Amino acid sequence: MGSALIALKSGAVVLPAAVIGSNKVIKGVLPRFPQITVAFGRPFKVEEDEKDKKVIMEEATVMMMRSIDSLIVKEEGSRG
């Protein structure tokens, strides 16, 4: 909920992003550098309304995580 709190207090726009493929980098004698992709989701703002701030932050956190998850699924699906 840290990102949601910062976005709520600052009024900043949230830009969901996913780094895909970084888990396949291998260090060692012969390092391996696979294709790494950065995918960006649709920007959104976290704004106050009549709801409790904790509820707003929880909802914003869920939105961020769902957006990032969909970016990962979409990108991994397009890689075949």
DRENDO-1510 file (C-alpha; in Angstrom, 1 decimal, always signed):
<recs>
REC; n; res; u; v; w
REC; 1; MET; +0.0; +0.0; +0.0 .
REC; 2; GLY; +3.1; +2.3; +0.0 .
REC; 3; SER; +2.7; +3.3; -3.6 .
REC; 4; ALA; -1.0; +4.0; -3.2 .
REC; 5; LEU; -0.3; +6.2; -0.2 .
REC; 6; ILE; +2.3; +8.2; -2.0 .
REC; 7; ALA; +0.0; +8.6; -5.0 .
REC; 8; LEU; -2.9; +9.6; -2.8 .
REC; 9; LYS; -0.9; +12.2; -0.8 .
REC; 10; SER; +1.1; +13.6; -3.7 .
REC; 11; GLY; -1.6; +13.6; -6.4 .
REC; 12; ALA; +0.8; +11.9; -8.7 .
REC; 13; VAL; -0.4; +9.7; -11.6 .
REC; 14; VAL; +0.3; +6.0; -11.2 .
REC; 15; LEU; +1.9; +4.3; -14.2 .
REC; 16; PRO; +1.9; +0.5; -13.7 .
REC; 17; ALA; +5.0; -1.2; -15.2 .
REC; 18; ALA; +6.2; -4.7; -15.4 .
REC; 19; VAL; +9.8; -5.9; -16.1 .
REC; 20; ILE; +9.4; -9.3; -17.8 .
REC; 21; GLY; +12.3; -11.8; -18.2 .
REC; 22; SER; +14.7; -10.4; -15.6 .
REC; 23; ASN; +14.2; -13.6; -13.6 .
REC; 24; LYS; +16.0; -15.5; -16.3 .
REC; 25; VAL; +19.3; -13.6; -16.0 .
REC; 26; ILE; +22.0; -16.0; -14.9 .
REC; 27; LYS; +25.3; -14.8; -13.4 .
REC; 28; GLY; +28.4; -16.9; -13.5 .
REC; 29; VAL; +31.4; -17.8; -15.7 .
REC; 30; LEU; +29.3; -17.6; -18.8 .
REC; 31; PRO; +26.6; -15.1; -18.0 .
REC; 32; ARG; +23.3; -15.3; -19.8 .
REC; 33; PHE; +21.3; -12.3; -20.9 .
REC; 34; PRO; +17.8; -13.2; -22.1 .
REC; 35; GLN; +15.4; -10.8; -23.7 .
REC; 36; ILE; +14.0; -8.4; -21.1 .
REC; 37; THR; +10.9; -6.4; -21.8 .
REC; 38; VAL; +9.4; -3.5; -19.9 .
REC; 39; ALA; +5.6; -3.1; -20.4 .
REC; 40; PHE; +3.5; -0.2; -19.2 .
REC; 41; GLY; -0.2; -0.1; -18.3 .
REC; 42; ARG; -2.8; +2.6; -18.5 .
REC; 43; PRO; -2.0; +5.5; -16.1 .
REC; 44; PHE; -4.5; +6.4; -13.4 .
REC; 45; LYS; -4.9; +8.7; -10.4 .
REC; 46; VAL; -5.7; +7.8; -6.8 .
REC; 47; GLU; -8.2; +10.3; -5.6 .
REC; 48; GLU; -10.0; +10.8; -2.3 .
REC; 49; ASP; -13.7; +10.5; -2.2 .
REC; 50; GLU; -16.3; +9.6; +0.5 .
REC; 51; LYS; -14.6; +6.3; +1.3 .
REC; 52; ASP; -12.1; +5.8; +4.1 .
REC; 53; LYS; -8.5; +6.4; +3.1 .
REC; 54; LYS; -7.5; +2.9; +4.0 .
REC; 55; VAL; -10.2; +1.5; +1.6 .
REC; 56; ILE; -9.1; +3.9; -1.1 .
REC; 57; MET; -5.5; +2.7; -0.7 .
REC; 58; GLU; -6.5; -0.9; -0.7 .
REC; 59; GLU; -8.5; -0.5; -3.9 .
REC; 60; ALA; -5.7; +1.4; -5.6 .
REC; 61; THR; -3.2; -1.3; -4.6 .
REC; 62; VAL; -5.5; -4.0; -6.1 .
REC; 63; MET; -5.7; -1.9; -9.3 .
REC; 64; MET; -2.0; -1.6; -9.5 .
REC; 65; MET; -1.4; -5.3; -8.9 .
REC; 66; ARG; -4.1; -6.4; -11.4 .
REC; 67; SER; -2.7; -4.1; -14.0 .
REC; 68; ILE; +0.9; -5.4; -13.6 .
REC; 69; ASP; -0.4; -9.0; -13.6 .
REC; 70; SER; -2.3; -8.4; -16.8 .
REC; 71; LEU; +0.8; -6.9; -18.4 .
REC; 72; ILE; +2.9; -9.9; -17.5 .
REC; 73; VAL; +0.2; -12.4; -18.8 .
REC; 74; LYS; -0.2; -10.4; -22.0 .
REC; 75; GLU; +3.6; -10.2; -22.7 .
REC; 76; GLU; +4.3; -13.8; -21.8 .
REC; 77; GLY; +1.4; -14.9; -24.0 .
REC; 78; SER; +2.8; -12.9; -27.0 .
REC; 79; ARG; +6.2; -14.6; -26.6 .
REC; 80; GLY; +4.6; -17.9; -27.3 .
</recs>
